Structures are given as structure tokens and as C-alpha cells.
Amino acid sequence: MNQLPSILAVITGLLALGGPLNATDRPPNLIVILADDLGWADLGHDGSQIDTPHLDRLAKEGVKLTRFHASAPMCSPTRAALLTGRYPHSVGVPELASPDARGNVPILALDHNAVTIPEALKPAGYRSALVGKWHLGHAAKNWPRTHGFDEFWGSLIGTPTFWHAKETYHNETPIQVPGYYTDELAAKAVEIIRRDAAAQQPFFLYLAFNAPHYPLEAPFELVSKYRRRFPDRGLFAIFAAMVDRLDTGIGQVLAALDELKISENTLVVFTSDNGPSAELNAYGPEGADYSNGPLRGYKFGTTEGGTRVPFLARWPGKIPAGAVRHTPAITMDILPTLLAAAQIKPAANHEIHGTSLLPLLRGEPFARHGALHWENQQNYAILDGDWKLIRRAWEKNARLYRPAEDIGEDHDLAAKNPAKVAELTDLHVAWKKRYYPNPIPPVAKRTLGNFPITAQDP
């Protein structure tokens, strides 16, 4: 009996259903790489003296956004915004997640009612893995796999250290991490990429490095290299060594994609959770002033230095190489961008506050409706068009800037534009009523550990 018609029928059926016959026909793999406390000016192609050849390669082969902002000037809220595409205040994480209450800050965890990236991708056949830092809920009921991840390998806490990482798990089982933590995270990420590529299953990898967050710990040979390069910058040499090693790990991920011949079907996004830390247990204001370049302020603050962070995206053949865009964007835009890349239409009841960046990355018309807002326990900010309003709780008056033409926020225009101050203030009042109706009480006094008074940010 001639079975050729049956075989042709099967092939025709697969084609009709969009069945993947080769790598480029399959849904794209999605990789989000998040650094921790990396400054806007820390990468080699931005003029830093830190060697970052692999991140420089991403910039050369992809799109760079110069006005990309973290959704918060601190860790946990930005991560919540990344995974949900929403303002972190609306998903239970307006402040740092902690296993214990901290003063006015209660125990916080990511709201299970919010749809995460892995949950949105799962119906399309994606396998999702988190390698690295969670920091979005310490109780077992809030761990990564309760939010849609198929696999978790990393630490639950914000500062697990680098030589003897703490609170490390594979899924829900405690593990010991034998080597330097940044290296181990990169190796695990490559292992997962290889496995999922072999299974011909589209994957989402969230690679959340702890580097270069304190404690400042790095391999001796790299610290020696940067102490020679920065003999008068104190702890910055250790920080630079941590960034260098972070870049090496990212290079290993890119090399694996190349070796497996899946680079062209993989969207890679790289950014940071907030600006550089001027905390005294990091490298202090002196080091943070190198990391933020011309920007004002640091982590915890809503000036540009606290929220403006690097952003690179590469998807060969789908977005251009070597392009630079200067349009504002924010962390909560990442979820809708990934869904658009995977051609997944969100469910009708899927609440998303961000906007897909695919048109912007492609160089097509891009429009955002409404202002962008930030608020933490200390202060808030609103960016609406060319205007940015900053209100710090310990200061009597708000500040008004035009960041596109005043990158260092050196010229406060509030006194000359009281109507604009009032307009933006009203916008934030309305935003707060909708997204943050029960705010954590603000502190009225500047905390010197998080907000050091310096010549750069008085």
C-alpha cells in the first residue's frame, strides 16, 4: 500500500497548523539578563574603563536605549515590575521584600493575582527558568515556582554573597554553590539553554545576576587588574572586577546561543534593577559618582542616577544592529515586549501597565499613553513628555527638570513654572489613588546611609 499520500497529508497538516520544521519557524526564545546595582555609565561602550566586551557586542549587534529607567530605584519593586509589566505598587511590592518587617515596611511579596511572564508564556508552550536572584517573597508560598517558573536555581535573598552564597535552592531544595556565584549562575544558565534547545522547546530564561551588588567580592586576579587601572579609586577596583566577571558570564551565554545556532531566534534583553549604590557597605558615593556618569543621585533616589540604567536588546534579523534610541522606556515595558515578540495576545483580563517596545526597537512609530511614575518610601517622580517633577519627603518644595536637555538635573525650573509643578503633582495624586492607595508612611528625614549628602547630590 502506498503510504505517500498519508505522509504528505501529515506534513500539510503540520504546515497548516504552523508546525515548526526548523529553528527559525519556532517561537523565539526569550532571555532577560538583569544586573544588580549597575550604573548607567559602567559599560565599556559608554566610556567606562571597565572591560565589557560581550555587553559591547550586544550594543553593536542590537539596539541601545539611552533613556531606559528602572521601575523603581531599588531592587524588589523593579523585579516585580519586570515580571508583571505593572507598577510594583499595584502587585504588592512597593518596597524591598524582606523576611521580617522593617520599621514602617511590612513583610512584602509578589501578589499571586498578578500574571507573570512565565504564566503568560506557558499556554504557548514555553518552558521558563529563573537563574539567580528572586527577592520577591521569602515564605515558601511565594517562591518562584508558585509564580509560573518551571525551574529555579539561585538565591531567595538580596545579598547572598559571592564566595559562599546563602539561601540557595534548586527549586525548593537547598543546595550548596561551590564556586564564585557569578560564574555558577552563568554556568547554570548555559546548561539550561543547552537542555531546552536540545528539546526543541521555546524557552524563557530570566538570568538575574547579583553582581555588582555588595558585598564587594571578586577573583583576586581581576581585583589586581583593576587596582592597577584605578590606583586612586579605592573600592571601585573591586566593583569593576565584579562587572568584568559579570560580562564574562554574559559572554558564555551568547557563545552558547551561537554554538547551538539559535542566536537568530533568540531575543536577548539586558538591563539593571536600579542605579549605582552609594551605600557605605558598597563603594560609597565616590564609586557611585563614577558609575552614574553625568547623572544626579544614586540608588533609592528618583533622580536620573537612581533610575536611569543601561538597556540593550538583540534579536538578529528582527531588530537592527547598532541602533541607538533616545525615547524614554521603563522596566514594566519588558513583559509586553516579550509577549509581542512571541506573538502572544494577552488575555482580556490581563492587566498590563507597560507598553511593548518592539516598535521602538525596530525603529517604527512608538507611542506611550500617559506619564511615567515612581514612588518609594522617601520620594516620588513623574516624567511626562519633556518634564520631570521630583518630590523628596524631607524637602519643602518639589524640583522640576527637563532631562532631555539637562541630563544632570542641574537646573531646577520649578520656581519659573508653578503651573507645570501643580499639573504634574495632580497627575501623581491621581496615579497614587489608582495604583498605590495604601502607601507605606514616608520618612521625613533624609537617611544618610541611602541618601548621602554629597557635592554631586546635595
Secondary structure, 3 states (H helix, E strand, C coil): CCCHHHHHHHHHHHHHCCCCCCHHHCCCEEEEEEECCCCCCCCHHHCCCCCCHHHHHHHHHCEEECCEECCCCCHHHHHHHHHHCCCHHHHCCCCCCCCCCECCECCCCCCCCCCCHHHHHHHHCCEEEEEEECCCCCCHHHCHHHHCCCEEEEECCCCCCCCCCCCEEECCEECCCCCCHHHHHHHHHHHHHHHHHHCCCCEEEEEECCCCCCCCCCCHHHHHHHHHHCCCCCCHHHHHHHHHHHHHHHHHHHHHHHHCCCHHHEEEEEEECCCCCCCCCCCHHHHHHHHCCCCCCCCCCCCHHHHECCEEEECCCCCCCCEEECCCEEHHHHHHHHHHHCCCCCCCCCCCCCCCCHHHHHCCCCCCCCCEEEECCCEEEEEECCEEEEEECCCCCCEEECCCCCCCCCCCCCCCCHHHHHHHHHHHHHHHHHHCCCCCCCCCCCCCCCCCCCCCCC
